[in-house]
Amino acid sequence: MRERTQVGSQGFSLLEMMISLALGGIILGAAVSMFSRGMNATWTISQRAEMQQDYRAASNLLVKDIGLAGSGLDNAVIALPSGTGKLPIYGCDATGCHINGGGVAFPTENVSGTNVPYLYGLIPGNKFGPTLNAAQGPTDIVTVAYVDNNFLLNCYDVSFDVTGTIATFTLQKPLPVTCVLPPNLTAPQPINDPVVGLTPGDLVWFQVTIGSGATASSGSAVGEVTNVALGPLVNGNNSYKVTFAAGDPLNINQPAATAGNILAIAKGTGTGTRLQLITYYIDTTACFNNTPCLMRRVSGHPGVPVAENVVYLKLTYDLFNNGATLVAQDDGGASQGLTPSQITKVTIQHMSIRSQMHGVKGFESFDLQTSVSARNLTFKNEYPID
């Protein structure tokens, strides 16, 4: 019989192994590159989606509020307390002032030698915000005021104490024709309603009649709520004592002022309405890790972030002046001797938002440009009622 020769099994040669490792490395490198590109693409898409969502939320609020500027004010420009040298301000709450580290004084006009501050339906704030980019310069702010029609404060009668710091609200019986209840309400909300009622920091605009008959006169004033408490029962209904004490964050409660304060109308009776005084501004201290945020501040309440990473806000204004239109005024017409009550349109020249930083590759960014008609101001200026 012939013997079979057993041949041993042989492994890869060194050359074969080196070729295999090289090919594997190439394939692995390609896979890592594709994975990295996919992750970068995913990051870019998610950041753009997040920016678009933030942008829509911020722009919708901003455009809505600007569109409501002056609503319910009946074309009024409201004089604020004057004569003490202490100007009313906005941008503050109980913790301090927060627009570029401070408060902003209401615009003033010289009346018989006294600088009288006024609350307008729309107040420009050219370069009042912080500087985030030296080439662009300071950011803008903008403030609007309108009546809060959701809270039926005008269904209550109001009277004042002799110091002009406490207002007593009692429900009118029968309800006046101006007190229009929506279908879901059977009675006006209580003054201290936990959802929509008055709270410290709210602004109330009082409109009263002083005296009676042929000698009667009208008066108005604004106060900042500092406390709300129950009063005695009146005709089976609760009354409410609302305090407007001096030392409020916005310097609006000034009993010692010579004009424009609640004390000046304290002998009158009438009604009040809640004002929404809303300011948009960029803050670099309110959000996580000092990320610049677009803030929305209502009256004397703390500001609320609307969108993160908003790094620039620039606005211009069109004004109506004796039949002519003045366009694209950075300062709201102040340099032309015009007042904010003549503004008819607001143009958001830039509202720039960026993504989170992605390594060393920089940011994704968007920039909003749009125009908003301040409907109530436009109607008042372009279609005046003689």
C-alpha positions in Angstrom: 0.0 0.0 0.0 1.1 3.5 -0.8 1.5 5.9 2.1 -0.2 9.3 1.9 1.8 12.3 2.8 0.1 14.7 5.3 0.5 18.3 4.2 0.3 20.8 7.1 -2.2 23.7 6.9 -0.5 27.0 6.1 -1.6 30.5 7.4 -1.5 33.9 5.7 1.8 35.2 4.6 3.1 38.5 5.9 2.4 40.1 2.6 -1.2 38.9 2.5 -1.7 40.1 6.1 -0.4 43.5 5.3 -2.6 43.8 2.2 -5.6 42.8 4.3 -4.9 45.3 7.0 -4.4 48.0 4.5 -7.7 47.2 2.8 -9.5 47.0 6.2 -8.0 50.3 7.2 -9.2 52.0 4.0 -12.7 50.5 4.4 -12.8 51.5 8.1 -11.6 55.0 7.3 -14.3 55.4 4.7 -16.9 54.2 7.1 -15.7 56.6 9.8 -15.7 59.5 7.3 -19.3 58.6 6.2 -20.4 58.4 9.8 -18.8 61.7 10.6 -20.4 63.4 7.6 -23.8 61.9 8.6 -23.4 63.2 12.1 -22.5 66.6 10.9 -25.4 66.6 8.5 -27.7 65.5 11.3 -26.4 68.3 13.5 -26.9 70.9 10.8 -30.4 69.8 10.1 -31.4 69.6 13.8 -29.9 73.0 14.5 -31.7 74.5 11.5 -35.0 73.0 12.6 -34.5 74.2 16.1 -33.6 77.7 14.9 -36.7 77.8 12.6 -38.9 76.7 15.5 -37.4 79.4 17.9 -37.6 81.9 15.1 -41.3 81.3 14.4 -42.2 81.5 18.1 -40.2 84.7 18.6 -41.3 86.4 15.4 -45.0 85.5 16.0 -45.0 87.1 19.4 -43.1 90.1 18.4 -45.2 90.8 15.3 -48.5 90.2 17.2 -47.5 92.6 20.0 -46.3 95.3 17.6 -49.6 95.0 15.7 -51.5 95.6 18.9 -49.6 98.7 19.8 -52.0 101.3 21.1 -55.1 99.0 21.1 -57.7 100.2 23.5 -55.9 103.4 24.4 -58.4 105.5 22.4 -55.6 107.4 20.8 -54.5 108.5 24.2 -51.0 109.5 25.2 -50.9 109.0 28.9 -49.0 111.5 31.1 -47.0 109.9 33.9 -46.0 111.5 37.2 -43.8 114.6 36.9 -42.4 117.4 39.0 -40.3 115.3 41.4 -37.2 114.9 39.3 -37.7 111.1 39.5 -38.6 109.8 36.1 -40.8 106.7 35.7 -38.8 103.9 34.0 -39.4 100.5 32.4 -37.4 97.3 32.1 -37.4 96.7 35.9 -39.0 94.3 38.4 -38.6 93.6 42.1 -35.1 92.1 41.6 -33.7 95.1 39.7 -33.4 96.6 36.2 -32.4 94.4 33.3 -32.2 96.3 30.0 -28.4 96.5 29.3 -28.0 96.5 33.1 -30.4 99.3 33.9 -33.8 100.8 33.3 -35.1 103.0 30.5 -36.8 106.3 31.2 -40.1 107.0 29.4 -39.8 109.6 26.6 -40.5 113.2 27.8 -41.7 116.4 26.4 -41.1 119.9 27.9 -44.4 121.3 29.1 -44.1 124.8 30.6 -40.6 124.2 31.7 -41.3 120.7 33.2 -40.1 117.5 31.5 -43.3 115.4 31.5 -42.9 111.7 30.8 -45.5 110.0 28.5 -46.6 106.5 28.0 -47.2 105.9 24.2 -48.7 103.0 22.4 -45.3 102.3 20.9 -41.9 103.4 22.2 -38.7 103.0 20.2 -35.4 102.2 21.8 -32.7 102.9 19.3 -29.4 101.4 20.5 -30.6 100.9 24.0 -29.6 97.2 24.2 -26.2 95.6 24.7 -23.5 95.4 22.0 -22.7 91.9 20.9 -20.8 92.7 17.8 -18.6 95.8 17.6 -19.2 96.2 13.9 -22.9 96.2 14.3 -23.0 98.3 17.4 -25.7 98.4 20.1 -28.8 96.4 19.7 -32.3 97.9 19.7 -35.2 97.4 22.0 -38.9 98.1 21.4 -41.8 98.7 23.8 -45.6 98.5 23.1 -48.6 99.2 25.2 -52.2 98.1 24.8 -55.2 97.4 27.0 -55.8 93.8 28.3 -59.3 93.0 27.2 -59.2 89.5 28.7 -59.5 90.8 32.2 -62.8 92.6 32.8 -61.5 95.2 35.2 -63.7 97.8 33.6 -66.7 96.0 35.2 -65.7 97.4 38.6 -66.2 100.9 40.0 -63.1 102.4 41.6 -62.6 104.9 44.3 -59.4 106.1 46.1 -58.2 106.9 49.6 -57.0 110.4 50.5 -53.4 109.4 50.0 -53.8 108.2 46.4 -52.1 104.9 47.2 -55.1 102.6 47.7 -57.9 102.0 45.2 -61.1 100.2 46.2 -62.8 98.1 43.4 -66.4 97.2 43.7 -68.5 95.3 41.2 -70.9 97.5 39.3 -74.6 96.7 39.6 -76.1 96.4 37.1 -73.2 95.7 34.9 -72.5 98.6 32.4 -72.9 98.1 28.7 -69.1 98.4 28.4 -68.7 95.2 30.5 -69.1 92.5 27.8 -68.9 89.0 29.2 -67.6 86.3 26.8 -69.7 83.2 26.4 -67.7 81.2 28.9 -68.1 83.7 31.8 -71.2 84.3 33.8 -69.7 87.1 35.9 -66.5 89.3 35.7 -63.4 87.6 37.1 -62.5 88.5 40.8 -59.8 91.1 41.1 -57.6 88.5 42.9 -58.3 85.7 40.4 -55.2 83.4 40.6 -55.0 83.1 36.8 -55.9 86.4 35.3 -56.3 88.7 38.3 -54.2 91.7 39.4 -50.8 90.9 40.8 -47.8 93.1 41.9 -46.1 94.4 38.9 -49.3 95.0 36.9 -50.1 98.4 35.5 -53.6 99.9 35.8 -54.9 102.8 33.8 -57.5 104.7 35.6 -60.1 106.9 33.9 -62.4 108.9 36.3 -64.8 111.7 36.5 -64.1 114.4 39.0 -67.1 116.4 40.3 -70.5 116.5 38.7 -72.8 118.5 36.5 -71.4 121.4 34.4 -68.2 121.6 36.5 -67.3 117.9 36.1 -63.9 117.1 34.6 -62.2 113.9 33.5 -58.8 112.6 34.6 -56.6 109.7 34.1 -53.5 108.2 35.7 -51.4 105.0 35.7 -50.3 103.0 38.8 -48.2 99.9 39.4 -49.9 97.3 41.7 -47.9 96.6 44.8 -50.5 94.5 46.7 -54.0 93.0 46.3 -56.3 92.3 49.3 -60.0 91.6 49.9 -62.1 94.4 51.2 -65.6 94.4 52.9 -68.7 93.0 51.2 -70.6 95.5 49.1 -74.1 94.5 48.0 -73.3 90.9 48.7 -70.1 91.0 46.6 -66.5 91.1 47.6 -64.7 94.4 47.2 -60.9 94.6 46.7 -58.3 97.0 48.0 -55.4 97.3 45.6 -52.3 99.2 46.8 -50.2 101.4 44.6 -47.4 102.2 47.1 -44.4 104.5 46.4 -41.1 102.8 45.8 -42.5 100.5 43.1 -39.9 99.1 40.6 -41.1 101.3 37.7 -41.2 104.6 39.7 -44.8 105.1 38.6 -46.4 105.4 42.0 -45.3 108.9 43.1 -47.7 110.4 45.6 -45.5 113.5 46.0 -45.6 114.3 42.3 -47.1 117.6 41.2 -49.0 116.1 38.3 -49.8 112.8 36.6 -50.1 110.7 39.7 -53.1 108.9 41.2 -53.4 111.5 44.0 -54.3 114.1 41.3 -57.5 112.1 40.4 -58.2 110.7 43.9 -61.4 112.7 44.3 -62.8 111.1 41.2 -64.7 107.9 40.5 -64.6 105.7 37.5 -63.1 102.6 36.2 -59.7 101.1 35.5 -58.2 98.8 32.8 -55.1 96.7 32.9 -52.3 97.9 30.6 -49.9 95.5 29.0 -46.5 97.3 28.7 -44.3 94.9 26.8 -40.6 95.3 26.0 -38.5 93.2 23.8 -34.8 93.3 24.3 -31.6 91.1 24.2 -30.2 90.0 27.5 -26.8 88.4 28.0 -27.3 87.4 31.6 -30.8 85.8 31.9 -30.2 82.5 30.1 -27.9 79.5 30.7 -24.2 80.1 30.4 -24.8 83.8 29.5 -26.3 82.9 26.1 -27.8 86.0 24.5 -31.6 85.7 24.6 -34.5 87.7 23.2 -36.6 88.6 26.3 -40.2 89.7 26.6 -40.9 91.7 29.7 -44.5 92.6 30.7 -44.9 95.7 32.9 -43.1 95.3 36.2 -42.9 91.5 36.0 -39.8 89.4 35.4 -38.7 89.0 31.8 -39.3 85.7 30.0 -36.9 84.3 27.4 -38.6 84.0 24.0 -35.6 82.6 22.0 -32.0 81.8 22.7 -29.0 82.9 20.7 -30.7 86.0 19.3 -27.6 88.1 18.7 -28.9 91.2 16.9 -32.1 93.3 16.8 -32.4 96.3 14.6 -35.7 98.2 13.9 -36.7 101.3 11.9 -40.0 103.2 11.9 -42.2 105.0 9.4 -44.1 108.1 10.7 -47.1 110.1 9.4 -46.6 113.8 9.5 -49.2 116.2 8.2 -50.0 114.2 5.2 -46.4 113.1 4.5 -44.7 109.9 5.4 -41.2 109.8 6.9 -39.6 106.4 6.4 -37.0 104.2 8.0 -36.3 106.4 11.0 -33.9 104.6 13.4 -34.9 106.8 16.4 -38.6 106.8 15.8 -38.6 110.3 14.4 -37.1 112.0 17.5 -34.3 113.7 15.5 -37.0 115.1 13.2 -39.0 116.6 16.1 -41.7 113.9 15.8 -43.3 111.8 18.6 -43.9 108.1 18.9 -47.6 108.7 18.5 -47.0 109.4 14.8 -45.5 106.0 14.1 -47.5 103.9 11.6 -45.2 101.1 10.7 -42.3 99.2 12.3 -39.7 97.5 10.1 -37.6 94.7 11.7 -34.4 95.3 9.7 -32.6 92.5 11.4 -33.4 89.9 14.0 -30.4 87.5 13.8 -30.4 84.1 15.5 -27.6 81.6 15.5 -27.2 77.9 16.4 -25.2 76.4 19.2 -21.4 76.4 18.6 -20.3 73.2 16.8 -16.7 72.5 17.6 -14.5 74.8 15.5 -16.9 74.9 12.5 -18.9 77.9 13.7 -22.6 78.6 13.7 -25.7 78.2 11.6 -27.6 81.4 11.4 -30.9 83.0 10.2 -31.9 86.7 9.8 -35.5 88.0 9.9 -36.6 91.0 7.9 -40.2 92.0 7.9 -42.5 95.0 8.3 -45.4 95.3 10.8 -48.2 97.8 10.6 -49.1 99.2 14.0 -52.8 99.0 13.1 -54.3 101.3 15.7 -51.7 104.0 15.3 -51.9 103.8 11.5 -55.7 104.2 11.6 -55.5 107.1 14.0 -52.8 109.0 12.0 -54.0 108.3 8.4 -57.7 108.3 9.0 -58.3 110.9 11.8 -61.8 111.6 13.0 -62.4 115.4 12.9 
